[in-house]
Amino acid sequence: NLLGVRHILLVLSGKGGVGKSTICTELALALRHCGHRVGILDVDLCGPSIPRMLRVQDRAVHQCDSGWVPVFVGQDRGIALMSIGFLLERPDDAVVWRGPKKNALIKQFVTDVAWGDLDFLIVDTPPGTSDEHISTVEALRHYKLLGAILVTTPQ
């Protein structure tokens, strides 16, 4: 389902609270403003904040023949978004999962979301250097990974 995606960007950090989700959101909005077709894959499973940032936290994900249909943002439906935040009963529910279940969901997000044609897919990863990062990179290995943005803060 990523065959129609031209470029994939990972957004990473070594710690939490540095603004990864904000960078993802602002980058997506800027790319969309320039006329690009954009998607955001929020694999920050324990802190899915992008649906709230884009004011679509009350939306639901639907199924189609080729997988999950992402939530579309804005009046022009210009940004496609997939997040675990859409799959939780309540947006503030905690996700307390062990590694294998998290890794399986990440792989499912990569393979089972019907993104369609996108110029950019921005992937918001969780903080740190965990198994989720390895699972994300391995799942995306066969696609057009453009690169990564490392968000840091002076300490």
C-alpha positions as CSV (number, residue, x, y, z in Angstrom):
1,N,0.0,0.0,0.0
2,L,3.0,2.3,-0.1
3,L,3.7,1.8,-3.8
4,G,2.1,5.2,-4.6
5,V,4.3,7.0,-2.1
6,R,7.2,8.9,-3.7
7,H,9.2,9.9,-0.6
8,I,9.2,8.7,3.1
9,L,10.7,10.8,5.9
10,L,11.2,9.5,9.4
11,V,11.2,12.0,12.3
12,L,13.2,10.8,15.2
13,S,14.6,11.9,18.6
14,G,16.7,10.5,21.3
15,K,14.3,11.7,24.0
16,G,10.7,12.8,24.5
17,G,9.3,16.3,24.6
18,V,11.6,17.8,21.9
19,G,8.8,18.5,19.4
20,K,8.8,15.6,17.0
21,S,5.1,15.7,16.5
22,T,5.1,19.4,16.1
23,I,7.8,19.2,13.4
24,C,5.8,16.4,11.6
25,T,2.6,18.5,11.7
26,E,4.3,21.7,10.6
27,L,6.3,19.9,7.9
28,A,3.1,18.3,6.5
29,L,1.2,21.6,6.5
30,A,4.1,23.3,4.7
31,L,4.4,20.6,2.1
32,R,0.7,20.7,1.6
33,H,0.8,24.5,1.2
34,C,3.3,24.0,-1.6
35,G,0.9,21.7,-3.4
36,H,2.2,18.3,-2.4
37,R,0.1,15.3,-1.5
38,V,1.1,14.4,2.1
39,G,0.4,11.7,4.6
40,I,1.4,11.3,8.2
41,L,1.9,7.9,9.9
42,D,1.9,8.4,13.6
43,V,3.7,5.4,15.1
44,D,4.2,7.1,18.5
45,L,1.9,4.4,20.0
46,C,2.2,5.6,23.6
47,G,1.7,9.3,22.8
48,P,-0.4,9.8,19.6
49,S,-0.7,13.6,19.7
50,I,-1.0,14.4,16.0
51,P,-4.8,13.8,15.7
52,R,-5.2,16.4,18.5
53,M,-2.8,18.8,16.8
54,L,-4.7,18.6,13.6
55,R,-8.1,18.7,15.4
56,V,-9.3,15.3,14.1
57,Q,-9.1,13.3,17.3
58,D,-12.9,12.5,17.1
59,R,-12.7,10.9,13.7
60,A,-12.8,7.1,13.0
61,V,-10.8,4.9,10.7
62,H,-12.7,2.9,8.1
63,Q,-12.0,-0.3,6.2
64,C,-11.9,-0.7,2.4
65,D,-10.9,-3.5,0.1
66,S,-7.2,-2.5,0.2
67,G,-7.0,-1.9,4.0
68,W,-7.6,0.9,6.4
69,V,-8.6,4.3,5.0
70,P,-6.6,7.1,6.7
71,V,-8.4,10.1,8.2
72,F,-8.3,13.1,5.8
73,V,-7.5,16.5,7.3
74,G,-8.8,19.9,6.2
75,Q,-11.5,21.1,4.0
76,D,-9.5,20.0,0.9
77,R,-8.8,16.7,2.6
78,G,-5.1,17.5,1.7
79,I,-3.4,15.5,4.5
80,A,-4.0,11.8,5.1
81,L,-3.3,10.7,8.7
82,M,-3.1,7.3,10.4
83,S,-2.6,7.0,14.1
84,I,-3.4,4.6,16.9
85,G,-5.3,7.5,18.4
86,F,-8.1,6.7,16.0
87,L,-8.3,3.1,17.3
88,L,-8.6,3.9,21.0
89,E,-11.9,4.0,22.7
90,R,-11.0,7.3,24.4
91,P,-8.2,9.5,23.1
92,D,-6.5,9.7,26.5
93,D,-6.5,5.9,27.0
94,A,-3.0,4.6,27.8
95,V,-1.5,2.0,25.5
96,V,0.2,-0.6,27.6
97,W,1.6,-3.1,25.2
98,R,4.7,-5.2,25.1
99,G,7.1,-5.0,22.2
100,P,5.7,-7.8,19.9
101,K,2.2,-6.3,19.9
102,K,3.6,-2.8,19.2
103,N,5.8,-4.1,16.4
104,A,2.9,-6.0,14.8
105,L,0.8,-2.8,14.8
106,I,3.6,-0.8,13.2
107,K,3.9,-3.5,10.5
108,Q,0.2,-3.4,10.0
109,F,0.2,0.4,9.6
110,V,2.9,0.1,6.9
111,T,1.2,-2.7,5.0
112,D,-2.5,-2.2,5.6
113,V,-3.2,1.5,5.2
114,A,-4.6,2.6,1.8
115,W,-2.5,5.7,1.3
116,G,-3.1,6.1,-2.4
117,D,-0.8,8.4,-4.3
118,L,1.4,10.7,-2.0
119,D,4.4,12.8,-2.6
120,F,5.5,12.6,1.0
121,L,4.7,10.3,3.9
122,I,6.0,11.6,7.2
123,V,6.5,9.1,9.9
124,D,6.3,10.3,13.5
125,T,8.2,7.9,15.7
126,P,8.2,7.4,19.5
127,P,11.0,9.0,21.5
128,G,14.2,7.1,22.2
129,T,15.8,4.2,20.4
130,S,13.5,1.3,21.0
131,D,12.3,-1.8,19.1
132,E,9.6,0.3,17.5
133,H,12.2,2.2,15.5
134,I,13.8,-1.0,14.3
135,S,10.4,-2.4,13.3
136,T,9.5,0.8,11.5
137,V,12.8,0.9,9.5
138,E,12.6,-2.8,8.7
139,A,9.0,-2.5,7.5
140,L,9.9,0.5,5.3
141,R,13.2,-1.0,4.0
142,H,11.7,-1.9,0.6
143,Y,10.2,1.5,-0.1
144,K,11.6,4.9,-1.1
145,L,12.9,6.1,2.2
146,L,14.1,9.7,1.6
147,G,15.8,10.2,4.9
148,A,15.3,11.1,8.5
149,I,15.0,14.3,10.5
150,L,16.6,14.1,14.0
151,V,14.9,16.5,16.4
152,T,17.2,17.6,19.2
153,T,17.1,20.2,21.9
154,P,20.1,21.9,23.6
155,Q,20.8,20.5,27.1
